[in-house]
Amino acid sequence: MVRVISISDEVYIELSRMKNGKSFTQLLKTLIDQCESKGDPKKILEFLDTHEALSEESAKKITTEIEEGRKRAVPRKIE
C-alpha cells in the first residue's frame, strides 16, 4: 500500500540529496532503522526534556506549513 505524506520543500531537498539512487521509501526505511530510540517512550521523553519548547513564532510557522501542505494535497480516490 502506498501512502502520501506532506513535507516542507526544505526537507524534500535534504532527502533528495541523501537518496543516492535509492527510492524515498528505501531512504526513509534506512533512516528509521538507524534510529536507536524509535518507539521507546523513555527516549522520547529524554529528547523532549533536553530541548527547549518551540517559540510562538516557530509554532505558527509549523502550523502554517501544515495548513499549506494540506491545501496542496490531492485526495486519493477510494474504489
NUDRENSE-490550 format. One record per atom (N, C-alpha, C): z, y, x; residue in three letters; residue number from 0. Coordinates in nm, 3 decimals. Layout:
% residues N
{pt {Z; Y; X}; "Ala"; NUM}
...
***
This chain:
% residues 79
{pt {0.000; -0.117; 0.085}; "Met"; 0}
{pt {0.000; 0.000; 0.000}; "Met"; 0}
{pt {0.000; 0.124; 0.089}; "Met"; 0}
{pt {-0.071; 0.223; 0.048}; "Val"; 1}
{pt {-0.081; 0.348; 0.122}; "Val"; 1}
{pt {-0.002; 0.454; 0.048}; "Val"; 1}
{pt {0.070; 0.538; 0.123}; "Arg"; 2}
{pt {0.145; 0.650; 0.067}; "Arg"; 2}
{pt {0.094; 0.778; 0.129}; "Arg"; 2}
{pt {0.102; 0.885; 0.053}; "Val"; 3}
{pt {0.063; 1.016; 0.102}; "Val"; 3}
{pt {0.189; 1.097; 0.126}; "Val"; 3}
{pt {0.200; 1.158; 0.244}; "Ile"; 4}
{pt {0.313; 1.244; 0.275}; "Ile"; 4}
{pt {0.262; 1.381; 0.315}; "Ile"; 4}
{pt {0.346; 1.481; 0.301}; "Ser"; 5}
{pt {0.309; 1.616; 0.341}; "Ser"; 5}
{pt {0.390; 1.654; 0.464}; "Ser"; 5}
{pt {0.321; 1.707; 0.564}; "Ile"; 6}
{pt {0.387; 1.756; 0.685}; "Ile"; 6}
{pt {0.328; 1.892; 0.719}; "Ile"; 6}
{pt {0.402; 1.970; 0.794}; "Ser"; 7}
{pt {0.352; 2.102; 0.831}; "Ser"; 7}
{pt {0.237; 2.088; 0.931}; "Ser"; 7}
{pt {0.157; 2.191; 0.941}; "Asp"; 8}
{pt {0.047; 2.191; 1.038}; "Asp"; 8}
{pt {0.098; 2.172; 1.180}; "Asp"; 8}
{pt {0.212; 2.232; 1.210}; "Glu"; 9}
{pt {0.272; 2.221; 1.343}; "Glu"; 9}
{pt {0.303; 2.075; 1.378}; "Glu"; 9}
{pt {0.363; 2.003; 1.283}; "Val"; 10}
{pt {0.397; 1.863; 1.306}; "Val"; 10}
{pt {0.269; 1.780; 1.316}; "Val"; 10}
{pt {0.171; 1.809; 1.233}; "Tyr"; 11}
{pt {0.044; 1.737; 1.236}; "Tyr"; 11}
{pt {-0.022; 1.751; 1.374}; "Tyr"; 11}
{pt {-0.022; 1.870; 1.427}; "Ile"; 12}
{pt {-0.083; 1.894; 1.559}; "Ile"; 12}
{pt {-0.011; 1.814; 1.666}; "Ile"; 12}
{pt {0.123; 1.816; 1.662}; "Glu"; 13}
{pt {0.201; 1.741; 1.762}; "Glu"; 13}
{pt {0.176; 1.591; 1.751}; "Glu"; 13}
{pt {0.175; 1.539; 1.629}; "Leu"; 14}
{pt {0.148; 1.396; 1.610}; "Leu"; 14}
{pt {0.007; 1.360; 1.656}; "Leu"; 14}
{pt {-0.088; 1.447; 1.628}; "Ser"; 15}
{pt {-0.227; 1.423; 1.670}; "Ser"; 15}
{pt {-0.236; 1.412; 1.822}; "Ser"; 15}
{pt {-0.160; 1.495; 1.891}; "Arg"; 16}
{pt {-0.159; 1.491; 2.038}; "Arg"; 16}
{pt {-0.098; 1.362; 2.091}; "Arg"; 16}
{pt {-0.004; 1.306; 2.015}; "Met"; 17}
{pt {0.068; 1.186; 2.059}; "Met"; 17}
{pt {-0.007; 1.056; 2.028}; "Met"; 17}
{pt {-0.107; 1.061; 1.942}; "Lys"; 18}
{pt {-0.171; 0.940; 1.891}; "Lys"; 18}
{pt {-0.234; 0.850; 1.999}; "Lys"; 18}
{pt {-0.307; 0.909; 2.090}; "Asn"; 19}
{pt {-0.375; 0.832; 2.195}; "Asn"; 19}
{pt {-0.454; 0.714; 2.140}; "Asn"; 19}
{pt {-0.535; 0.739; 2.038}; "Gly"; 20}
{pt {-0.620; 0.635; 1.982}; "Gly"; 20}
{pt {-0.554; 0.550; 1.875}; "Gly"; 20}
{pt {-0.425; 0.566; 1.854}; "Lys"; 21}
{pt {-0.355; 0.490; 1.751}; "Lys"; 21}
{pt {-0.378; 0.559; 1.616}; "Lys"; 21}
{pt {-0.355; 0.484; 1.510}; "Ser"; 22}
{pt {-0.356; 0.546; 1.377}; "Ser"; 22}
{pt {-0.222; 0.618; 1.360}; "Ser"; 22}
{pt {-0.215; 0.707; 1.263}; "Phe"; 23}
{pt {-0.088; 0.774; 1.237}; "Phe"; 23}
{pt {0.019; 0.671; 1.198}; "Phe"; 23}
{pt {-0.021; 0.569; 1.122}; "Thr"; 24}
{pt {0.074; 0.465; 1.082}; "Thr"; 24}
{pt {0.131; 0.396; 1.205}; "Thr"; 24}
{pt {0.045; 0.358; 1.299}; "Gln"; 25}
{pt {0.091; 0.291; 1.421}; "Gln"; 25}
{pt {0.184; 0.382; 1.501}; "Gln"; 25}
{pt {0.147; 0.510; 1.513}; "Leu"; 26}
{pt {0.229; 0.605; 1.587}; "Leu"; 26}
{pt {0.366; 0.621; 1.523}; "Leu"; 26}
{pt {0.369; 0.641; 1.391}; "Leu"; 27}
{pt {0.497; 0.659; 1.323}; "Leu"; 27}
{pt {0.583; 0.534; 1.333}; "Leu"; 27}
{pt {0.521; 0.416; 1.323}; "Lys"; 28}
{pt {0.598; 0.291; 1.337}; "Lys"; 28}
{pt {0.658; 0.283; 1.476}; "Lys"; 28}
{pt {0.582; 0.319; 1.578}; "Thr"; 29}
{pt {0.634; 0.319; 1.716}; "Thr"; 29}
{pt {0.752; 0.415; 1.729}; "Thr"; 29}
{pt {0.738; 0.535; 1.676}; "Leu"; 30}
{pt {0.845; 0.633; 1.683}; "Leu"; 30}
{pt {0.970; 0.585; 1.610}; "Leu"; 30}
{pt {0.951; 0.524; 1.494}; "Ile"; 31}
{pt {1.065; 0.472; 1.417}; "Ile"; 31}
{pt {1.133; 0.358; 1.493}; "Ile"; 31}
{pt {1.053; 0.268; 1.550}; "Asp"; 32}
{pt {1.108; 0.156; 1.626}; "Asp"; 32}
{pt {1.187; 0.203; 1.747}; "Asp"; 32}
{pt {1.147; 0.317; 1.804}; "Gln"; 33}
{pt {1.215; 0.369; 1.922}; "Gln"; 33}
{pt {1.344; 0.443; 1.886}; "Gln"; 33}
{pt {1.362; 0.474; 1.761}; "Cys"; 34}
{pt {1.481; 0.546; 1.717}; "Cys"; 34}
{pt {1.599; 0.450; 1.713}; "Cys"; 34}
{pt {1.694; 0.472; 1.800}; "Glu"; 35}
{pt {1.809; 0.381; 1.812}; "Glu"; 35}
{pt {1.905; 0.391; 1.695}; "Glu"; 35}
{pt {1.912; 0.505; 1.630}; "Ser"; 36}
{pt {2.015; 0.526; 1.529}; "Ser"; 36}
{pt {1.964; 0.515; 1.386}; "Ser"; 36}
{pt {1.843; 0.463; 1.367}; "Lys"; 37}
{pt {1.789; 0.459; 1.231}; "Lys"; 37}
{pt {1.879; 0.378; 1.138}; "Lys"; 37}
{pt {1.910; 0.436; 1.026}; "Gly"; 38}
{pt {1.987; 0.368; 0.925}; "Gly"; 38}
{pt {2.135; 0.355; 0.952}; "Gly"; 38}
{pt {2.183; 0.403; 1.064}; "Asp"; 39}
{pt {2.325; 0.391; 1.097}; "Asp"; 39}
{pt {2.396; 0.517; 1.048}; "Asp"; 39}
{pt {2.471; 0.509; 0.939}; "Pro"; 40}
{pt {2.535; 0.629; 0.883}; "Pro"; 40}
{pt {2.625; 0.701; 0.983}; "Pro"; 40}
{pt {2.692; 0.627; 1.070}; "Lys"; 41}
{pt {2.779; 0.692; 1.169}; "Lys"; 41}
{pt {2.697; 0.777; 1.265}; "Lys"; 41}
{pt {2.583; 0.726; 1.308}; "Lys"; 42}
{pt {2.497; 0.802; 1.399}; "Lys"; 42}
{pt {2.441; 0.926; 1.330}; "Lys"; 42}
{pt {2.406; 0.911; 1.204}; "Ile"; 43}
{pt {2.353; 1.025; 1.129}; "Ile"; 43}
{pt {2.460; 1.133; 1.117}; "Ile"; 43}
{pt {2.583; 1.093; 1.085}; "Leu"; 44}
{pt {2.693; 1.189; 1.074}; "Leu"; 44}
{pt {2.722; 1.254; 1.209}; "Leu"; 44}
{pt {2.717; 1.176; 1.317}; "Glu"; 45}
{pt {2.737; 1.234; 1.451}; "Glu"; 45}
{pt {2.632; 1.339; 1.478}; "Glu"; 45}
{pt {2.508; 1.310; 1.443}; "Phe"; 46}
{pt {2.399; 1.405; 1.464}; "Phe"; 46}
{pt {2.425; 1.534; 1.386}; "Phe"; 46}
{pt {2.463; 1.518; 1.260}; "Leu"; 47}
{pt {2.487; 1.636; 1.176}; "Leu"; 47}
{pt {2.605; 1.717; 1.227}; "Leu"; 47}
{pt {2.708; 1.651; 1.279}; "Asp"; 48}
{pt {2.825; 1.721; 1.329}; "Asp"; 48}
{pt {2.797; 1.797; 1.458}; "Asp"; 48}
{pt {2.698; 1.755; 1.534}; "Thr"; 49}
{pt {2.671; 1.819; 1.662}; "Thr"; 49}
{pt {2.565; 1.928; 1.653}; "Thr"; 49}
{pt {2.512; 1.953; 1.535}; "His"; 50}
{pt {2.410; 2.055; 1.518}; "His"; 50}
{pt {2.458; 2.162; 1.421}; "His"; 50}
{pt {2.417; 2.283; 1.447}; "Glu"; 51}
{pt {2.455; 2.395; 1.361}; "Glu"; 51}
{pt {2.386; 2.384; 1.225}; "Glu"; 51}
{pt {2.448; 2.440; 1.126}; "Ala"; 52}
{pt {2.385; 2.445; 0.994}; "Ala"; 52}
{pt {2.263; 2.535; 1.000}; "Ala"; 52}
{pt {2.169; 2.511; 0.912}; "Leu"; 53}
{pt {2.049; 2.595; 0.906}; "Leu"; 53}
{pt {2.085; 2.736; 0.864}; "Leu"; 53}
{pt {2.016; 2.830; 0.922}; "Ser"; 54}
{pt {2.033; 2.968; 0.877}; "Ser"; 54}
{pt {1.965; 2.982; 0.741}; "Ser"; 54}
{pt {2.002; 3.084; 0.669}; "Glu"; 55}
{pt {1.941; 3.110; 0.539}; "Glu"; 55}
{pt {1.789; 3.125; 0.554}; "Glu"; 55}
{pt {1.748; 3.193; 0.659}; "Glu"; 56}
{pt {1.606; 3.216; 0.684}; "Glu"; 56}
{pt {1.533; 3.083; 0.709}; "Glu"; 56}
{pt {1.591; 2.996; 0.791}; "Ser"; 57}
{pt {1.529; 2.867; 0.819}; "Ser"; 57}
{pt {1.520; 2.782; 0.693}; "Ser"; 57}
{pt {1.625; 2.782; 0.613}; "Ala"; 58}
{pt {1.626; 2.704; 0.489}; "Ala"; 58}
{pt {1.516; 2.754; 0.395}; "Ala"; 58}
{pt {1.499; 2.884; 0.386}; "Lys"; 59}
{pt {1.395; 2.941; 0.300}; "Lys"; 59}
{pt {1.256; 2.903; 0.351}; "Lys"; 59}
{pt {1.240; 2.904; 0.484}; "Lys"; 60}
{pt {1.112; 2.868; 0.544}; "Lys"; 60}
{pt {1.076; 2.723; 0.511}; "Lys"; 60}
{pt {1.173; 2.634; 0.524}; "Ile"; 61}
{pt {1.152; 2.493; 0.495}; "Ile"; 61}
{pt {1.117; 2.474; 0.347}; "Ile"; 61}
{pt {1.191; 2.541; 0.261}; "Thr"; 62}
{pt {1.166; 2.531; 0.117}; "Thr"; 62}
{pt {1.026; 2.580; 0.083}; "Thr"; 62}
{pt {0.985; 2.690; 0.145}; "Thr"; 63}
{pt {0.851; 2.744; 0.122}; "Thr"; 63}
{pt {0.744; 2.646; 0.167}; "Thr"; 63}
{pt {0.762; 2.585; 0.285}; "Glu"; 64}
{pt {0.667; 2.486; 0.336}; "Glu"; 64}
{pt {0.656; 2.367; 0.242}; "Glu"; 64}
{pt {0.768; 2.321; 0.192}; "Ile"; 65}
{pt {0.768; 2.207; 0.099}; "Ile"; 65}
{pt {0.693; 2.243; -0.028}; "Ile"; 65}
{pt {0.723; 2.360; -0.083}; "Glu"; 66}
{pt {0.657; 2.403; -0.206}; "Glu"; 66}
{pt {0.506; 2.419; -0.186}; "Glu"; 66}
{pt {0.466; 2.477; -0.074}; "Glu"; 67}
{pt {0.324; 2.494; -0.045}; "Glu"; 67}
{pt {0.256; 2.358; -0.029}; "Glu"; 67}
{pt {0.323; 2.266; 0.039}; "Gly"; 68}
{pt {0.269; 2.132; 0.056}; "Gly"; 68}
{pt {0.250; 2.061; -0.076}; "Gly"; 68}
{pt {0.345; 2.079; -0.165}; "Arg"; 69}
{pt {0.334; 2.016; -0.298}; "Arg"; 69}
{pt {0.217; 2.075; -0.378}; "Arg"; 69}
{pt {0.193; 2.204; -0.361}; "Lys"; 70}
{pt {0.081; 2.268; -0.431}; "Lys"; 70}
{pt {-0.052; 2.212; -0.380}; "Lys"; 70}
{pt {-0.058; 2.182; -0.249}; "Arg"; 71}
{pt {-0.182; 2.132; -0.190}; "Arg"; 71}
{pt {-0.201; 1.982; -0.212}; "Arg"; 71}
{pt {-0.096; 1.912; -0.247}; "Ala"; 72}
{pt {-0.103; 1.766; -0.263}; "Ala"; 72}
{pt {-0.195; 1.730; -0.380}; "Ala"; 72}
{pt {-0.269; 1.624; -0.359}; "Val"; 73}
{pt {-0.359; 1.575; -0.463}; "Val"; 73}
{pt {-0.296; 1.451; -0.525}; "Val"; 73}
{pt {-0.272; 1.454; -0.657}; "Pro"; 74}
{pt {-0.211; 1.338; -0.721}; "Pro"; 74}
{pt {-0.303; 1.216; -0.715}; "Pro"; 74}
{pt {-0.242; 1.100; -0.696}; "Arg"; 75}
{pt {-0.319; 0.976; -0.695}; "Arg"; 75}
{pt {-0.344; 0.931; -0.838}; "Arg"; 75}
{pt {-0.458; 0.867; -0.858}; "Lys"; 76}
{pt {-0.489; 0.813; -0.989}; "Lys"; 76}
{pt {-0.425; 0.675; -0.999}; "Lys"; 76}
{pt {-0.352; 0.651; -1.105}; "Ile"; 77}
{pt {-0.289; 0.521; -1.127}; "Ile"; 77}
{pt {-0.378; 0.443; -1.221}; "Ile"; 77}
{pt {-0.417; 0.328; -1.176}; "Glu"; 78}
{pt {-0.506; 0.245; -1.259}; "Glu"; 78}
{pt {-0.433; 0.127; -1.313}; "Glu"; 78}
***
